[in-house]
Amino acid sequence: MAEIEGEDSGNGFGVSGSSLTGHGVGVLGSTDTFMQTRGMPVGPAQAGVRGNSSQSAGVYGSSGSFDAVVGETNSDAHAGVTGRNFTTGANGGVGVYGVGGSLAGKFDGHVHVNGDHTVTGSLLAMVDIILQGADCAEDFDVNPETKAEPGTVMVVNDLGVLEASCQAYDRRVAGIVSGAGDCWPGLILGRKKSTSGRVAIALVGRAHCLVDAQYSSVAIGDLLTTSPTPGHAMKATDGTRAFGSVIGKALGTLGSGSGLVPVLVALQ
């Protein structure tokens, strides 16, 4: 049984409290049911404070000189404040929403994001941003008839979309399809909500590239260009033709046959 129950009698509040020095309303809640799984919603039987409204805020906090709402926990498996929104679809709601005169949100410590992170406006970082990926890539439209697997060398065709390279020293070279081997993009530019028909092309950084060594063996430091083998690079041995068609510099070796070679991407 609840020790304090409140019901709105017409003034807008079921329970109202105010204080100049401490808590306006203090509620202690306990439960014999421990929620082992963080993803499970906390029900009324488990909550120390529960607010419910069909037309306005379930719980509202306001303060003129301190934090309006404070959440704390000593649990390693649970958060001090959790926000959930179970609506789905293109216009699905937000779990936690912040509005500020200067900052909408501030975090002291590490931030972990699962899923896509969309920023509208400016993003100001006062600390180092560590990207675990190996290259800076950009999404491009690809000819639907092209099999653009990671590591494939791509060129721009006459329609302005990308397709696999198929001739030597092609100055239309655009880059390498990112994501081959143990390298993946650290940053992707030009990303849209729908990635259908688009692939990420490594423009700068380190990426694995399909290389055909039948034309010449490849050593570390060799410049690579497009080859007659579709989607493959080769060692640039003709300096007069190489200008404008170089993909990057080999960071590995390939004595014969074809395979993936790590490349420092640097179009030139």
Secondary structure as UniProt FT lines:
FT   TURN            38..39
FT   TURN            44..46
FT   TURN            90..91
FT   STRAND          135..142
FT   TURN            144..145
FT   TURN            150..151
FT   STRAND          153..156
FT   TURN            158..159
FT   STRAND          162..164
FT   TURN            168..169
FT   TURN            171..172
FT   STRAND          173..177
FT   TURN            181..182
FT   STRAND          185..189
FT   TURN            196..197
FT   STRAND          198..212
FT   TURN            213..214
FT   TURN            220..221
FT   STRAND          223..226
FT   TURN            230..231
FT   STRAND          233..235
FT   HELIX           239..242
FT   TURN            243..245
FT   STRAND          246..250
FT   STRAND          258..266
//
